[in-house]
Amino acid sequence: MLKHLQVGSLAIVIPGKGGNNVRAAPNGTSVSGSPIPEHAVLALLPRPANWSGAYPYALNTHVWWYVRSRTDDHVAPHRFRVIEGWTAANEGANDFLELMDGTVAGVDTMGTALTTHLGAGQDVYVLPSDGLNVRAAPDPHSARVDGLVVGSVVSVVGSPVCSNKMVWWQVQPPGAAKPIGWCSEGDGQEWYLIPLTLE
């Protein structure tokens, strides 16, 4: 079992193994959707509400996690399909996922050191199924100036700002002349913006 993986972590699909299937149940015979491509980043989610078994779930030689990530399928220009379900982290000693390390973005107004997985100029996508608010300033109480739907690709620009126990980035959609506002990278329990790829 990959002990370094935990709920709330971001992980990378290890290249050279063909991507990771996402399944309806934690076994190799359940219905499979589009795979998560190699190099893609995924979020390890809490156990789903309808799952009462051990978590993560070990079955034979596989260890299964419930995840959310993107596929290679486009649902619109600059927007990927996001998929949620079970994926195998490893088969015995053969790992399919590895933990994505973050770096310290800075210290917020409350004195808390905050971690980021992003860097200026990087393309990211929106992970929450209900989309993401774009704010006028790096503050959850700032005016909403726009919104991004799940799977939307934007670039993060400038330097991150740490505020209200969140790391904030200015976001710029493809083709835009300048940033449209600020988005939080996550709230410490859920990630909102994650790297498109680590290729």
C-alpha positions in Angstrom: 0.0 0.0 0.0 1.2 3.5 -0.8 1.3 4.9 2.7 2.3 8.4 1.6 -1.1 8.9 -0.2 -3.9 10.4 1.9 -7.3 12.0 1.5 -6.8 15.6 0.3 -3.5 14.8 -1.5 -2.8 15.5 -5.1 -1.2 12.7 -7.0 0.4 12.2 -10.5 -0.3 9.4 -12.9 3.1 7.8 -13.4 4.1 7.9 -17.1 4.9 4.8 -19.1 1.9 2.7 -17.9 -0.9 3.9 -20.2 -2.9 6.1 -17.9 -5.3 5.1 -15.1 -8.8 3.7 -15.6 -11.5 5.3 -13.5 -14.1 2.7 -12.5 -17.6 2.7 -11.0 -16.5 0.3 -8.2 -13.1 -0.6 -6.7 -12.4 -3.6 -8.8 -10.9 -4.4 -12.3 -14.2 -5.6 -13.8 -16.6 -2.7 -13.0 -17.6 -0.2 -15.7 -14.7 2.0 -16.8 -14.9 5.6 -18.0 -12.2 7.5 -20.0 -8.8 7.0 -18.4 -6.8 9.7 -16.6 -3.9 10.4 -18.9 -0.2 9.9 -18.0 1.3 12.9 -16.3 -2.2 14.2 -15.3 -2.8 15.3 -11.7 -5.7 14.0 -9.7 -7.2 14.6 -6.2 -7.7 11.9 -3.7 -11.2 12.3 -2.3 -12.8 11.1 0.9 -14.6 7.8 0.7 -17.9 8.2 -1.2 -21.1 8.3 0.8 -22.3 5.0 -0.6 -19.1 3.1 0.4 -19.0 1.3 3.7 -15.9 -0.8 3.2 -12.3 -0.1 4.3 -10.7 3.0 2.7 -8.5 3.1 0.7 -9.7 -0.3 -0.4 -7.3 -3.2 -0.9 -8.5 -6.0 -3.2 -6.2 -8.8 -4.1 -3.0 -7.0 -5.2 -4.6 -3.6 -5.9 -5.2 -0.6 -3.6 -8.1 1.6 -4.8 -8.8 5.3 -4.1 -11.8 7.4 -5.0 -10.5 10.3 -7.1 -11.4 13.3 -9.4 -9.4 14.3 -12.4 -9.5 15.2 -16.0 -9.6 13.0 -19.1 -8.2 13.9 -22.5 -11.7 14.5 -23.8 -12.7 18.1 -24.6 -16.3 19.1 -24.0 -15.6 22.6 -25.4 -12.5 24.5 -26.5 -10.2 24.9 -23.5 -12.3 22.7 -21.3 -11.7 19.1 -20.4 -14.2 16.5 -19.2 -13.7 15.8 -15.5 -14.3 12.3 -14.2 -14.8 10.9 -10.7 -14.6 7.3 -9.5 -12.3 4.6 -8.3 -8.7 4.1 -9.6 -5.9 1.8 -8.6 -2.9 3.4 -7.0 -0.8 0.3 -7.3 -0.7 -3.4 -8.1 1.6 -5.1 -5.6 5.0 -3.3 -5.8 4.0 -1.7 -9.2 2.9 1.9 -8.4 0.5 3.8 -10.8 0.4 7.0 -8.8 2.9 9.1 -6.9 2.4 12.0 -4.5 2.7 15.5 -5.9 4.8 17.6 -3.6 3.9 21.2 -2.9 6.0 24.2 -2.0 5.4 26.9 0.6 3.5 29.8 -1.1 3.9 32.1 1.8 2.4 33.0 5.2 -1.1 34.3 5.3 -2.5 37.1 7.4 -3.2 34.7 10.2 0.4 33.5 10.4 -0.2 30.2 8.8 2.3 28.8 6.2 0.3 27.7 3.1 1.3 25.3 0.4 0.9 25.6 -3.3 1.2 23.1 -6.2 1.2 25.8 -8.9 3.7 28.2 -10.5 3.3 31.5 -12.4 2.4 30.9 -16.0 1.2 27.3 -15.5 -1.9 26.0 -17.1 -4.4 24.7 -14.6 -8.0 23.4 -14.7 -11.0 23.8 -12.5 -11.7 20.7 -10.4 -15.0 21.3 -8.4 -18.1 19.9 -10.1 -20.0 23.1 -9.3 -17.3 25.4 -10.9 -15.3 28.2 -9.3 -15.9 31.8 -8.5 -13.5 34.5 -9.8 -13.2 37.3 -7.3 -12.1 41.0 -7.7 -9.5 40.6 -4.9 -7.8 37.6 -3.2 -10.5 37.2 -0.5 -13.6 34.9 -0.3 -15.8 37.9 0.6 -14.6 40.0 -2.4 -17.1 40.7 -5.2 -17.6 37.9 -7.7 -16.6 39.1 -11.1 -16.8 35.9 -13.1 -17.1 32.1 -12.9 -15.3 29.2 -14.3 -17.1 25.9 -15.1 -15.6 22.5 -14.1 -12.8 21.4 -16.5 -12.0 25.0 -17.7 -8.4 25.6 -18.5 -6.8 28.9 -17.4 -3.3 30.2 -16.7 -2.2 31.4 -13.2 -0.2 34.6 -13.5 1.9 36.7 -11.2 2.7 35.7 -7.6 0.4 33.9 -5.2 -1.2 35.8 -2.3 -1.9 34.0 1.0 -5.1 35.3 2.6 -7.8 33.7 4.8 -5.9 30.4 5.0 -6.1 30.1 1.2 -3.5 30.6 -1.6 -4.9 32.9 -4.3 -3.8 33.3 -7.9 -4.8 35.7 -10.7 -6.3 33.7 -13.6 -6.2 34.4 -17.3 -8.3 32.4 -19.8 -6.7 31.4 -23.1 -6.8 34.4 -25.5 -7.5 37.0 -22.8 -5.4 40.1 -22.9 -5.1 40.2 -19.1 -6.2 38.4 -15.9 -10.0 38.4 -15.2 -9.6 38.2 -11.4 -8.6 36.0 -8.5 -9.3 32.3 -7.7 -8.4 30.3 -4.6 -6.2 27.2 -5.2 -8.2 25.4 -2.5 -9.5 25.6 1.1 -7.2 23.1 2.8 -9.6 20.2 2.3 -10.5 20.4 -1.3 -8.4 21.6 -4.3 -10.1 24.0 -6.8 -7.2 24.6 -9.3 -4.8 21.9 -10.1 -2.1 21.6 -12.8 -3.2 20.5 -16.2 -0.2 18.3 -16.6 3.4 17.8 -15.3 4.9 16.8 -18.7 
